Amino acid sequence: MKNLTLVCRINLLVSVLFTLLCLSFRADVSLAAFPVAALFTVLMYFYTYKPLIVKQDISRINVIRRFFQYEPFVYITAFVFQRSGKEGFPLFFDAICSIVWVAILLLSFGLQYVISDKRIDGLNPQWKEYRASHPSVKPKGAKRVVVEILEWVDALFQAVFTIILLNIFLFQLYEIPSESMVPTFLIKDRVIVFKTLAGPKFPLTDFGLPYLTNYKRGDIVVFRNPHYGTERKSEVKTFFSQFIYMCSLTLLKTNTDENGELKADPLVKRVCALPGEQIYMLDGTLYRRTKDQKEFQPVEQDSEWAAWDLNPLSQRTKSKIQQIPLSEKQASECLEVELMRRNLDLVSAKLECQSLAKDFSRLCLYVQKKNGVDVDSLFSEKDLMVYNLFSNVNNETISLMTAAGGAEWFERFLNSWTSVQDFSDRYEECCFKLNVMSKLVFGRLVVRTAELISKGISASEWGNDSVRQECFVKAQMLTEYIFEMDLRNLPVFPANNEDGSANYIPDNCYFMMGDNRYNSLDMRHRYEQVLEPLSKLDPLSIAYYTNIEPQWVNRSRMLGKACFRFWPLNRAGAPGVGMREIKR
């Protein structure tokens, strides 16, 4: 009995301390924290400490137990209220409040254990006699219905709060929202993410459990999307959205942006690069180097899970996939473009560009010029976008032939790249060669169209010309490949310094991509596209729309590893590795 008295007194003192820590003088929702905590502390004194310790009365032992059961839940609610205001609190204050709450949690568990039905009789002989002479009697009639309803409500509330605490500190359930991890995960797959080792934080604070694990390449992780800001208002909204998401067992999603669209937050991706590495990706192969390894080497593991062509998947798996990014024909053409690029001889390309410019200049002599036309104004940056360039080639040819200085502009455009001598890396060379290949095809189309015009062949017959048809086939292949450029290739990341010295992914930071590389908006990309030159080495480069902007993710935003898929039941278990799912 002395021990029970001591623990109850300590519990009451700690509760009073936590209540005082909930004081806030800010004119926002944080003001609600103190009244919530204070009211519960007062009620707990009168309904637990006073009857149990002062009067030693256990006639309402069930009420006493309920208070101890709800104690950690009510105080964590006050904790969240206090941090839901416009501003946060210093880390040391969050740490103190968190530690005091943990003490309350442990004390409440201990008190529930001590005064359980199996142990309470041994604390006081008078209590044993009282319980023997006052056996519990089940109510009848309407009273029984009311009691059972209250018990169901009580069980529901306790289950909800228990789930929340488990989700914050132990594990959480997530539903896969997109096909970025196909074939490892499909849409609607549900996975368990273990969080304890990942240093989970107390709600709306930066204080939590210590990090007890390091991530390795190939780990599938859940992390907060770094594309979204960390402003206080956004973080509070995200927390309460996650609260609803957890309570509904992943059924309700309310985390929306300013446009009412669901946020892609958190994300589920695979760790592809580690701290201390510099990477780039070319033709679907990921390369890495470190301070100790100056030359880039292929990351062999990446090929185990990177899915570039989903067509070889089993029919059973493909039937569950909503979008196959590339057809078999497109996948084959992608490899064909890459082979042509690797085999491109820049010396021969330079000679052909010079020849095409001379041919076009000769053909322009047969067409009457328009005087006083600024040729540069005929082609804007959007006109040089790869799709527009090829789709408008007929009008562009006529404009160049009829404008004064058109032949000079054409010669300058085709040969603006020829003075480049060297490349800083293979990705830069890749973009440069794609640009040259596109210019060659464009040049051939323009010259051939000019030849048809000079021969008096009508535009209605141009579509039947075999030379143009062959050029348009290559133009389409190049256009489609450049459209997917940012999904198939990645520039050196982190980028080198201006003097060429290398930068590396910082400590405790990681780079993630989805397995389904053609259908994954991940850490390679930003959410907006901008029109940029395909090759920055060419002052008159072909342009394309790009959203490439790689970024790493700090460990503090990583919530844990996706270790187990529990739904659907026929695919339950530890997730397979990428394309190994083919036979499933």
Secondary structure, DSSP 8 states (H G I E B T S, - for coil): -HHHHHHHHHHHHHHHHHHHHT---SSSGGGGHHHHHHHHHHHHIIIIIIIIIIS---TTHHHHHHHHHHHHHHHHHHHHHHTSSSS---HHHHHHHHHHHHHHHHHHHHHHHHTSTTTGGGT-HHHHHHHHHS------HHHHHHHHHHHHHHHHHHHHHHHHHHHHHTEEEEE--SSTTTTTS-TT-EEEEE-TTB--B-TTSS-BS-B-----TT-EEEE--TTS---HHHHHHHHHHHHHHHHTTT-----B-TTS-B---SEEEEEEE-TT-EEEEETTEEEEEETTEEEEEE-TTHHHH-BS--TTS-HHHHTT-S--SS-HHHHHHHHHHHHHHHH--HHHHHHHHHHHHHHHHHHHTTS--BTT--GGGGS-TTTTBHHHHHHTHHHHHHHHHHBTTHHHHHHHHHHTTTT----SSHHHHHHHHHHHHHHHHHHHHHHHHHHHHHTT--GGGGGG-HHHHHHHHHHHHHHHHHHTHHHH-EEEES---TTS------TTEEEEE-SBGGG---TTEEEEEEEEES-TT-TT--EEEEEE----EEGGGEEEEEEEEEESGGG-BS---GGGGGG-
